Amino acid sequence: MKHALVAGASRGLGLEFVRQLLHRGDCVFAGCRHPEDSLGLQSLLARNSERLHPLRLDVEDESSIADAVATVLLKYERLDLLINSAGIYPRGETPQTVTAETMLRAFRVNAVAPLLVARKFLDLLREGNAPKIVNISSKMGSLWWKQQEGGGDYSYCSSKAALNMITRTLALDLLDDGIISVVVNPGWVQTDMGGEAADLTCAESVEGLLKVIGGLTLKQSGKFLAWDGTEHPW
């Protein structure tokens, strides 16, 4: 039985990770700002009260992250899997409309927060069974993809590109600890962010990602991987 924590678990991909991790028998901490307001999370809790632990977690607040660590420690002394799924997507940006405030918040949530969460949980991860840190990125964080697709979306694309670099750097620093750190592209998914026209359902994307995560080795630490297991161009 794995012990997993999902940050950004109230909806979308994060909630689906919680659902599928529970289905396979794991113990799951579901972190989000207001777990009591997530109908999906509360529905899962009603059926999985012994293995699902809603966790109040605001990834922009370091004291909230520290409190979350203390809560996890009350139940377990290890963490095997950390999935950083929380993110924001400011839309419609052009060179004329993008603002420093919007970009800085996107960087804080999409790039800095996953590093801060990982840092706070490192001691628990070091005690884990084949521990892994999985940061949810996007094809939009790929310089190769941006060259093909054109401009715009400054805050989202640049913050995800930063997350890619942070994850690769973290992988190098944690190699001696045996902690695998990867960044993944979940594909174009039917979420509030991806829209109804997207190629994949949440269930399809997460099913593929969990297969990829389950097969990871230390040699793959620092990689940028797609939901189907292929290596994604940087």
Protein Blocks (a to p, Z undefined) as FASTA:
>chain_A
ZZdddehilgcjllmmmmmmmmnopacddddfblmlmmklmmmmmmmmmmpccddddfkb
mklmmmmmmmmmmmpccdfbdcdfbdcddehiafklpcfklmmmmmmmmmmmmmmmmmmm
mmmmmmpghiaddddddfklpmklmmmnogejklmmmmmmmmmmmmmmmmmmmmmnopac
ddddebjaddfknopmbmbdfklmmmmmmmmmmmpcfklgoiacdfkopacdZZ
